[in-house]
Amino acid sequence: MKDERIYLDHIAGTPVAPEVVEAMLPFLREDFGNPASIHHHGEHPQEALFRSREQVARLIGAETEEIIFTSCGTESNNLATKGIALNRMERGRHLVISAIEHYSVFYAAKALEKLGFEISVVPVDGFGVVDPRDVLKAIRPDTTLVSMMHANNEVGSIQPLAEIASITRERGIALHTDAVVSVGRVPVNVKEMGVDLLSLAANQFYGPKGAAALYCRKGTQLWPLFHGGGQEDGRRTGTENVAGIVGLGKAAELTQAALANRMARCRHLEGMLRGELAQRIDEICFNGHPDQHIPGLINVSLRYVEGEALLLHMDLRGVSVAGASACMSITAKASHVLEAMGALQDGAVGTLLFTLGEENTEDEVHRAVATLEQVVSMLRAMSPLYQRR
């Protein structure tokens, strides 16, 4: 029987493309060898790593040797943040990040504070966008790294990285961007952006979990997080996840060919979803920049409903979406992104994050909105706040 569930949580992970699975299978079967081996069984895995490195590099406009394979976006962000900070600590111990960074950047920076580093946090506006002038104000003579995500994982707003890069480049400061959300969803070219380091992950563009990469501009030195056998030119040592890396490379190749259609499809479905949500549900607020955002990503706050209840009842009715807590209950932690944007509202507010994929259909959008309308009506009928509004 066909699964009738609706998956609208592509930010959590995308389904692995059939072509990606097929490319991976030989390296889980006959080509199981270690790429570091100099005998026959290491040949195909070694060639596969080189080919995958080329595929990933082409997707983001990088050079092959500038790609470092990692296990996930979190590792890439940690390697970039800590790797630059520790390598340049004799030059300075000051880092600049934005108020809406992913926790893997935020907590990496907090960990560095315990080693004597200082962190400046740049604010965002009501759309979740950084003003490059605030980045300039935050920079000090001892600043060695600025880390600004390309697109936010909760509201999808895209940052003006090229403008920020012109500021950091002039001052010899390394610029890292967490592009995990954007690579595979919008065109990304590291040379046009002007960044020194960029994080990406396969599970965001129809590749496998456990395979990711860090772009590190030629000449940029990192302090490695791991020490051992010297793989990845010593920058990320450890036996490579060959099958996963092959999947990453194949997903990158497929994405390069499909990106324009993928974006058009997601924009079309997003327009439908936004329109129906606004028409059918009252007391709703759309969060993030209305234009400069990731296609297919919609963050909405709904008043007089509790967020965890929203998620639970949507799931019980066959619709998978993500939640972004916004003062929803005693146990729920408010979204640091919405807080930084000044978008948290008083009273009971539930926040949902819809992320569409190229395989979603118009019928699924209609059904998802109808389901949400039913759930919201049911929950508000039980809310004394809604009755007294």
Helices and strands as residue ranges (DSSP letters): E 6-7, H 18-24, G 25-28, H 40-60, G 64-66, E 67-70, H 73-87, E 94-98, H 103-113, E 118-122, H 132-138, E 143-147, H 161-170, E 174-178, H 190-193, E 197-201, G 202-204, E 212-216, G 232-234, H 242-280, E 284-287, E 297-303, H 307-316, E 319-320, E 322-323, H 336-341, E 349-355, H 362-381, H 384-387
